[in-house]
């Protein structure tokens, strides 16, 4: 079975439309980020208290709010699971108060007949939160730098720059989509970002590798034609790998449970964006670069 | 690429070693609870030790970062205080009985504590966070207390008025409502209004009640419910604290009690210098009937050591007629009257706690007080039920993902696809075996890493298969196409995977707990997929083509 037999799509010719599409996507994300005053950070980074509780019956958000009101936490964010018996409560961090304990006590006190299973408690002080934020930013930065160096060594400097620009593109698009869909950036999501970096790069490098090979093989052909041919030659592989990865990520998203939902959402978006960008962003950057300053070819 | 024979031997060794390391985990999973119980404890512990460890997020447990309150210690004393705090916490956890706790210093002012399988998060938190500073302190009563209050009243008139004016206004409304029912209120209104503008004095909000009779007359002091918050607010003002003599301190009772019309709470003036402290307690245990009025209420019975005994005898002997308060973390639990010199070696704490809380309290008292308060800087607790759910959903997603990918591969690449599935399964075995062999910890993100590897691991095979197809398309023989396909794909696979490994390494370096688990499984998965795709499938192809000539490859 084959999806493509000798494909010959004109990817490079459509690069202007692709750039425009990317620009719109990133622009929309940036506007959303600007409107919301930056990405929506989870308690991992801004500090706070999270409590996940499960009841033995259906409970309404109002019921919980009124029990929390009794202990002075009526204003906290309450998120209801689709199952209807499970909730996540997000409250403020207070150094000298056991916020999670008081919220749980308030609910237990107010619903004496209902069993309350405390499934998860997370508490992050503002100091640890800002430390984690610093570390996460540093991690993404260092990963990009290390990759830049590796590709510059294995390929050429312009390939490295194109790859890193592509990665930035992927991160920006995903970040924007997180903002547009109102999802939180947590530690797990940062891990997903770094995985996207790895995955998207994987895709990009497979194409670059072929470009490198073909540039040597067909050194009389025009640069953009060689690049376009390379993308076509690797197209089957790009699509198949994306498909298999996408399938497992989808299962992870739907079956992996609530804790992993944002994480798998980031991966899902990342795989699609990563595949798109290795075809429509990374290689066209090489072509544009070559127009400005043609590479020496043997 | 060595000869086929050597490669088969290498693969066999890898498989055997992998199965060897995976065996304990498989055995542990296959055992039923009864079989586990029937096993000798040592054997079971070893089996567990050799199996894949589950992270706190999967088995349930508590991860806490405690930070020492540096404002409460003197400069240069940080190391010493930290060491003491660590010992105390270790003591408490040992006494409480948690299996395999992990207590570690982080930086110079933090302690990381990991407790697996904790069922009651609240109790565990009290165990870690409670200062448990136990002191026996003499009380000052009557005029001495009034004097202190009067000084505060005098110096802080304006502030006190501000705090109490609202309170008065509320009360005024209530009185007016009541009065309105039976008489004309205009005169009363004027009278009350002038009272409101004056506010209330601190002294008027504290009630003194004589206690006992004859020679040992004492005075209990208390604040009724409606004034409690105002009194607390006034006494907590920095200015007020400055007005109270340094050798004494205002303390509250540990309980708010129910009176006839309103609640009330006792308030005390105690000497700052304790007569003896928790250091002088040899043991503490839960006991019932310590308070004769409530025989069914649990309390804590404490036994003093030798030094404690002589200090106690001295303190009681020299202060007959005064009251000695038992103070825990600045809350007064009881304040008995000293009737005679006491030589016995026991004391008790009573209060409104249940048996579990009493046990926790006994543990912290016996283990000693923290040298300074510890702040909960970070906490991540997962209940056992969520852990179980996470494992179930993770494993389900992995199995279904694996099946879906396998079906696709067979349809797309036919017999070669079958080979890719073989590689995929071997890949999974290697990842899990490596986790077991390295004593690694499997976390929820770790499971996600494995699932992701399933999707990405076929990539190396896809790269090879696509290349082989291309070579076949050029009209090469099957053997030639396989040889060229593999050698051309090799560097692509290498470059593509090294970059993902770089990302994973950075993640490991900067990540914490669960995230590290993800980085580990992802890295092992990638390495394993390179091994299976480059060596294992290749060897199978070579083995087949060397045995018989194949004209058409099922790919």
HADDOCK unambig.tbl for C-alpha pairs under 7 A between the chains (distance, minus, plus):
assign (segid A and resid 1 and name CA) (segid B and resid 412 and name CA) 4.97 0.50 0.50
assign (segid A and resid 1 and name CA) (segid B and resid 413 and name CA) 6.80 0.50 0.50
assign (segid A and resid 2 and name CA) (segid B and resid 412 and name CA) 6.90 0.50 0.50
assign (segid A and resid 95 and name CA) (segid B and resid 375 and name CA) 6.73 0.50 0.50
assign (segid A and resid 101 and name CA) (segid B and resid 122 and name CA) 6.63 0.50 0.50
assign (segid A and resid 118 and name CA) (segid B and resid 383 and name CA) 6.45 0.50 0.50
assign (segid A and resid 119 and name CA) (segid B and resid 382 and name CA) 5.85 0.50 0.50
assign (segid A and resid 119 and name CA) (segid B and resid 383 and name CA) 4.56 0.50 0.50
assign (segid A and resid 119 and name CA) (segid B and resid 385 and name CA) 6.60 0.50 0.50
assign (segid A and resid 119 and name CA) (segid B and resid 386 and name CA) 5.48 0.50 0.50
assign (segid A and resid 120 and name CA) (segid B and resid 381 and name CA) 5.43 0.50 0.50
assign (segid A and resid 120 and name CA) (segid B and resid 382 and name CA) 4.43 0.50 0.50
assign (segid A and resid 120 and name CA) (segid B and resid 383 and name CA) 5.72 0.50 0.50
assign (segid A and resid 121 and name CA) (segid B and resid 380 and name CA) 5.80 0.50 0.50
assign (segid A and resid 121 and name CA) (segid B and resid 381 and name CA) 4.92 0.50 0.50
assign (segid A and resid 121 and name CA) (segid B and resid 382 and name CA) 6.52 0.50 0.50
assign (segid A and resid 122 and name CA) (segid B and resid 379 and name CA) 5.29 0.50 0.50
assign (segid A and resid 122 and name CA) (segid B and resid 380 and name CA) 4.42 0.50 0.50
assign (segid A and resid 122 and name CA) (segid B and resid 381 and name CA) 6.16 0.50 0.50
assign (segid A and resid 123 and name CA) (segid B and resid 378 and name CA) 5.16 0.50 0.50
assign (segid A and resid 123 and name CA) (segid B and resid 379 and name CA) 4.68 0.50 0.50
assign (segid A and resid 123 and name CA) (segid B and resid 380 and name CA) 6.38 0.50 0.50
assign (segid A and resid 124 and name CA) (segid B and resid 377 and name CA) 6.04 0.50 0.50
assign (segid A and resid 124 and name CA) (segid B and resid 378 and name CA) 4.40 0.50 0.50
assign (segid A and resid 124 and name CA) (segid B and resid 379 and name CA) 6.41 0.50 0.50
assign (segid A and resid 125 and name CA) (segid B and resid 377 and name CA) 4.82 0.50 0.50
assign (segid A and resid 125 and name CA) (segid B and resid 378 and name CA) 5.87 0.50 0.50
assign (segid A and resid 128 and name CA) (segid B and resid 377 and name CA) 6.70 0.50 0.50
assign (segid A and resid 135 and name CA) (segid B and resid 510 and name CA) 6.32 0.50 0.50
assign (segid A and resid 139 and name CA) (segid B and resid 506 and name CA) 6.14 0.50 0.50
assign (segid A and resid 139 and name CA) (segid B and resid 507 and name CA) 6.66 0.50 0.50
assign (segid A and resid 139 and name CA) (segid B and resid 510 and name CA) 6.09 0.50 0.50
assign (segid A and resid 143 and name CA) (segid B and resid 502 and name CA) 6.76 0.50 0.50
assign (segid A and resid 143 and name CA) (segid B and resid 503 and name CA) 5.43 0.50 0.50
assign (segid A and resid 143 and name CA) (segid B and resid 506 and name CA) 5.97 0.50 0.50
assign (segid A and resid 147 and name CA) (segid B and resid 499 and name CA) 6.13 0.50 0.50
assign (segid A and resid 147 and name CA) (segid B and resid 502 and name CA) 6.98 0.50 0.50
assign (segid A and resid 188 and name CA) (segid B and resid 515 and name CA) 6.81 0.50 0.50
assign (segid A and resid 191 and name CA) (segid B and resid 507 and name CA) 6.92 0.50 0.50
assign (segid A and resid 191 and name CA) (segid B and resid 515 and name CA) 6.72 0.50 0.50
assign (segid A and resid 194 and name CA) (segid B and resid 503 and name CA) 6.03 0.50 0.50
assign (segid A and resid 195 and name CA) (segid B and resid 503 and name CA) 6.94 0.50 0.50
assign (segid A and resid 198 and name CA) (segid B and resid 499 and name CA) 6.11 0.50 0.50
assign (segid A and resid 198 and name CA) (segid B and resid 500 and name CA) 4.03 0.50 0.50
assign (segid A and resid 198 and name CA) (segid B and resid 503 and name CA) 5.73 0.50 0.50
assign (segid A and resid 199 and name CA) (segid B and resid 500 and name CA) 6.53 0.50 0.50
assign (segid A and resid 201 and name CA) (segid B and resid 499 and name CA) 6.96 0.50 0.50
assign (segid A and resid 202 and name CA) (segid B and resid 496 and name CA) 4.40 0.50 0.50
assign (segid A and resid 202 and name CA) (segid B and resid 497 and name CA) 6.51 0.50 0.50
assign (segid A and resid 202 and name CA) (segid B and resid 499 and name CA) 6.99 0.50 0.50
assign (segid A and resid 202 and name CA) (segid B and resid 500 and name CA) 6.82 0.50 0.50
assign (segid A and resid 205 and name CA) (segid B and resid 495 and name CA) 6.98 0.50 0.50
assign (segid A and resid 205 and name CA) (segid B and resid 496 and name CA) 5.60 0.50 0.50
assign (segid A and resid 206 and name CA) (segid B and resid 492 and name CA) 5.85 0.50 0.50
assign (segid A and resid 206 and name CA) (segid B and resid 496 and name CA) 6.38 0.50 0.50
assign (segid A and resid 209 and name CA) (segid B and resid 492 and name CA) 6.15 0.50 0.50
assign (segid A and resid 237 and name CA) (segid B and resid 462 and name CA) 6.10 0.50 0.50
assign (segid A and resid 237 and name CA) (segid B and resid 463 and name CA) 6.11 0.50 0.50
assign (segid A and resid 237 and name CA) (segid B and resid 466 and name CA) 6.53 0.50 0.50
assign (segid A and resid 241 and name CA) (segid B and resid 456 and name CA) 6.86 0.50 0.50
assign (segid A and resid 241 and name CA) (segid B and resid 459 and name CA) 5.42 0.50 0.50
assign (segid A and resid 244 and name CA) (segid B and resid 405 and name CA) 5.82 0.50 0.50
assign (segid A and resid 244 and name CA) (segid B and resid 455 and name CA) 5.15 0.50 0.50
assign (segid A and resid 245 and name CA) (segid B and resid 452 and name CA) 6.78 0.50 0.50
assign (segid A and resid 245 and name CA) (segid B and resid 455 and name CA) 4.03 0.50 0.50
assign (segid A and resid 245 and name CA) (segid B and resid 456 and name CA) 5.88 0.50 0.50
assign (segid A and resid 247 and name CA) (segid B and resid 401 and name CA) 6.79 0.50 0.50
assign (segid A and resid 248 and name CA) (segid B and resid 401 and name CA) 4.68 0.50 0.50
assign (segid A and resid 248 and name CA) (segid B and resid 451 and name CA) 6.64 0.50 0.50
assign (segid A and resid 248 and name CA) (segid B and resid 452 and name CA) 6.71 0.50 0.50
assign (segid A and resid 248 and name CA) (segid B and resid 455 and name CA) 5.98 0.50 0.50
assign (segid A and resid 249 and name CA) (segid B and resid 452 and name CA) 6.83 0.50 0.50
assign (segid A and resid 251 and name CA) (segid B and resid 397 and name CA) 5.44 0.50 0.50
assign (segid A and resid 251 and name CA) (segid B and resid 401 and name CA) 6.23 0.50 0.50
assign (segid A and resid 252 and name CA) (segid B and resid 397 and name CA) 5.45 0.50 0.50
assign (segid A and resid 255 and name CA) (segid B and resid 393 and name CA) 5.72 0.50 0.50
assign (segid A and resid 255 and name CA) (segid B and resid 397 and name CA) 5.47 0.50 0.50
assign (segid A and resid 256 and name CA) (segid B and resid 393 and name CA) 5.00 0.50 0.50
assign (segid A and resid 256 and name CA) (segid B and resid 394 and name CA) 5.16 0.50 0.50
assign (segid A and resid 256 and name CA) (segid B and resid 397 and name CA) 5.93 0.50 0.50
assign (segid A and resid 257 and name CA) (segid B and resid 390 and name CA) 6.51 0.50 0.50
assign (segid A and resid 257 and name CA) (segid B and resid 393 and name CA) 6.01 0.50 0.50
